[in-house]
Amino acid sequence: MPTSTPKACLRKLLIICAFLIFVQGCAPPPVADEKQGNSFEQLSTIQRCYMEFIETRKAAPESRADLEPLLKKSGDDPLTVFVSERDGQEFIVLWSTKPDRSSPEPVIIAYESTSTNNERMVLTSMGVMTMNESEFQTANFPEGHTAPAPAESTSN
């Protein structure tokens, strides 16, 4: 049985790596499902502006006013993007929180004020996701923050 030379092994490894990068690059972006409604896009917009602010200012935004210029620049309405379409209430944003992207667990940055059908849309250090009330209550919050007491869930 012929053995491969180190050069041939390296070539095969590079081809495999290139293929994996290509396949990953072709993956479609995450999309909201029907039960998430527009809240997924709203929190994704907040995340994009929040992270852009951190990248440019090297500090976390301290208030909604810090993100408004970025929202306007991208054509988003600051008056509506902060209000969840699912529960009609403002998202709770944990201002001045700089996400720790090295944490193996997602850390909460923003979330819906109330749960809908026992679920909340949340913005974490790992992106936007849906959490049931139990997951939300035990989720990782930044230092100095905790989950609010469980509230009654609304139904849609």
C-alpha positions in Angstrom: 0.0 0.0 0.0 1.6 3.3 -1.1 2.2 5.9 1.6 1.4 9.6 1.1 4.2 12.2 1.3 3.9 15.0 3.8 3.3 17.4 0.8 0.4 15.3 -0.5 -1.1 15.1 3.0 -0.9 18.8 3.4 -2.5 19.3 0.0 -5.4 17.0 1.0 -5.8 18.8 4.3 -5.9 22.2 2.5 -8.6 21.0 0.1 -10.7 19.7 2.9 -10.4 23.0 4.8 -11.2 25.0 1.8 -14.3 22.9 1.1 -15.5 23.3 4.7 -15.0 27.0 4.6 -16.9 27.2 1.3 -19.8 25.1 2.7 -20.0 27.2 5.9 -19.9 30.4 3.9 -22.9 29.3 1.8 -25.1 28.7 4.8 -28.1 31.0 4.8 -28.5 33.5 7.6 -30.8 32.5 10.4 -34.4 33.5 9.8 -37.3 34.0 12.2 -40.1 31.5 12.4 -43.7 32.6 12.5 -44.1 32.5 16.3 -41.1 34.9 16.7 -42.7 37.4 14.4 -40.8 40.6 13.8 -39.2 40.5 17.2 -36.3 38.4 15.9 -35.5 41.1 13.3 -35.9 43.8 15.9 -33.5 42.2 18.4 -31.1 41.4 15.5 -31.1 45.1 14.6 -30.5 46.1 18.2 -27.6 43.5 18.4 -26.0 44.8 15.2 -26.1 48.4 16.4 -25.0 47.5 19.9 -22.0 45.6 18.6 -21.1 48.3 16.1 -21.1 50.8 18.9 -18.8 48.6 21.0 -16.5 48.2 18.0 -16.2 51.9 17.2 -16.3 53.3 20.7 -14.5 50.5 22.6 -17.3 50.7 25.3 -20.8 49.4 25.6 -23.7 51.8 24.9 -25.1 53.4 28.0 -28.6 54.2 26.7 -30.9 54.0 23.8 -29.7 57.4 22.7 -26.3 55.9 21.9 -27.8 53.6 19.3 -30.3 56.0 17.7 -27.7 57.5 15.3 -26.7 54.0 14.1 -30.3 53.0 13.7 -31.2 56.1 11.7 -28.1 55.6 9.5 -29.2 52.1 8.6 -32.8 53.3 7.9 -34.3 51.7 11.1 -36.9 53.6 13.1 -35.6 54.0 16.7 -39.2 54.5 17.9 -40.4 51.1 16.8 -37.3 48.9 16.9 -37.2 48.9 20.7 -40.9 47.8 21.0 -41.5 44.1 20.7 -44.2 43.3 18.2 -45.1 40.1 20.1 -46.0 41.7 23.5 -46.2 45.4 22.5 -43.8 46.5 25.2 -40.3 47.9 25.1 -37.4 45.4 25.1 -35.4 45.5 28.4 -31.9 46.3 27.4 -29.1 45.8 29.9 -27.2 49.0 29.0 -23.5 49.3 29.7 -23.1 45.5 29.3 -20.1 44.5 27.2 -20.8 40.9 26.1 -18.2 38.3 27.0 -17.9 36.3 23.7 -15.5 33.9 25.2 -18.1 32.6 27.7 -19.3 29.1 26.8 -22.8 30.0 27.8 -24.9 32.8 26.3 -25.2 35.9 28.5 -28.4 38.0 28.3 -28.1 41.5 26.8 -31.8 42.3 26.1 -35.1 40.5 26.3 -38.9 40.9 25.9 -40.7 42.4 28.9 -43.1 39.6 29.1 -43.3 36.0 27.9 -45.7 35.0 25.1 -47.0 31.5 25.4 -44.3 30.8 28.0 -41.5 32.0 25.7 -39.4 35.2 25.4 -37.2 36.4 22.6 -33.8 37.3 24.0 -30.7 38.8 22.7 -27.6 37.1 24.1 -23.9 37.3 23.6 -24.4 34.4 21.1 -27.2 36.0 19.1 -31.0 36.1 19.2 -32.9 33.1 20.5 -36.2 32.0 22.1 -36.1 30.8 25.7 -38.9 29.3 27.7 -39.6 30.9 31.0 -37.6 28.2 32.9 -34.6 28.7 30.7 -34.9 32.5 31.0 -35.0 32.3 34.8 -31.8 30.3 35.0 -30.0 32.1 32.1 -26.7 33.9 32.6 -27.1 37.6 33.2 -24.3 40.1 33.4 -22.8 40.9 36.7 -25.3 43.1 38.7 -28.3 41.9 36.8 -30.8 39.0 37.4 -33.9 37.7 35.7 -37.0 39.5 36.8 -39.6 37.6 38.8 -41.7 35.3 36.5 -44.7 37.1 35.1 -47.8 35.8 33.7 -47.5 34.8 30.1 -49.6 36.4 27.4 -51.1 34.3 24.6 -51.2 35.2 20.9 
